[in-house]
Amino acid sequence: MYAQLVDTGSQKVRTLEEMGRDERAFQERVGNGIKIEPKDWMPEGYRKTLVRQISQHAHSEIVGQLPEGNWVTRAPTLKRKSILLAKIQDEAGHGLYLYSAAETLGVARDKLLDDLHTGKAKYSSIFNYPTLTWADIGAIGWLVDGSAIINQIPLCRCSYGPYARAMVRVCKEESFHARQGYDIMIALCNGTAEQKQMAQDAVNRWWWPSLMMFGPSDAESVNSVQSAAWRIKLFSNDELRQKMVDQTVPQATYLGLTIPDADLKWNDATQHYEYGEIDWEEFNNVIRGNGPCNRDRLRTRVKAYEDGAWFREALSAYSEKQEQREKQAQRIA
């Protein structure tokens, strides 16, 4: 019995037995910790899962520049301005690394960007919340980028080689981002009473969205089991979320800030913090495109892409001209 029919003699017909053998060999490689490379055989589901995850990750890095970009001109000192500019530049670079990794799976970058701009593709829900004060920039670095590191460090060991290698550099730079945010919070908490209250207000607004950015609960996560089997994902959403809580609560205590969760408490038996129920209705609402800044973020991103069309066209024209010159030089030689 054939798995698929072909109407040309140039394409090899693969039987179900052959496909099953390839699947088993692939899973064995993954189980042994051998990286899958772009030219290796892979199940179509594996490829599609990677395209979805890597592209959403890339979109999140690009859109993630927008909440902080509003504060470049309003940073309190020249030093803070230069640090924030460097961070935003890093985020742009992360997006480029990840789009490049996605392209190794046979998908065009223009297609990925079109999916983002038309609302077909998703990005992290956290970037659909407004940055109201300078303390929000500190909270983003401390809570959001801190959560990102927890989520992304395991990806350095994921089964797909280009993704894993891209994440090594991303995680190194994200650690700088988290320290930048925590440094802002330290300065505010050691400042005036008004500054410390500003820091507390930012924590009150960013704590729950930061927990949501790990995704739905394990019980509701439809892709986690297969992603774990393929070693695209090494830890579950709830495991990573718990690690974030355990890591962050002592830091908040050191700052003298209060976590906005009446149910938060330490459990001696589990050696973990217990925390309250996440508002999953809010999470799903933001994911569906109805968050505080969804439309604004997408509109800004589309405008930036359209405004840059002339530059992309100029690059293409220059590249084509250089290619023609090289071909002419080869003919003369």
Salt bridges, closest charged atoms under 4 A:
ASP22 OD2 - ARG14 NH2 2.30
GLU37 OE1 - ARG165 NH2 2.87
ASP40 OD2 - ARG29 NH1 3.16
GLU44 OE2 - ARG47 NH2 2.92
GLU61 OE2 - HIS57 NE2 3.41
GLU61 OE1 - HIS94 ND1 3.36
GLU68 OE2 - LYS87 NZ 2.41
ASP90 OD2 - HIS177 NE2 2.99
GLU91 OE1 - HIS94 ND1 3.52
GLU91 OE2 - HIS177 ND1 3.25
GLU103 OE1 - ARG109 NH2 3.02
ASP115 OD2 - LYS111 NZ 2.81
ASP136 OD2 - ARG205 NH1 2.67
ASP145 OD2 - LYS87 NZ 2.55
GLU173 OE1 - HIS94 NE2 2.55
GLU173 OE2 - ARG169 NE 3.06
GLU174 OE2 - HIS94 ND1 3.50
GLU174 OE1 - HIS177 ND1 3.14
ASP183 OD2 - ARG80 NH1 2.82
ASP238 OD1 - ARG241 NH2 2.82
ASP246 OD2 - HIS272 ND1 2.48
GLU274 OE1 - LYS265 NZ 3.86
ASP296 OD2 - ARG297 NH1 3.63
ASP296 OD1 - ARG299 NH2 3.66
ASP307 OD2 - LYS303 NZ 2.77
GLU323 OE2 - LYS327 NZ 3.53
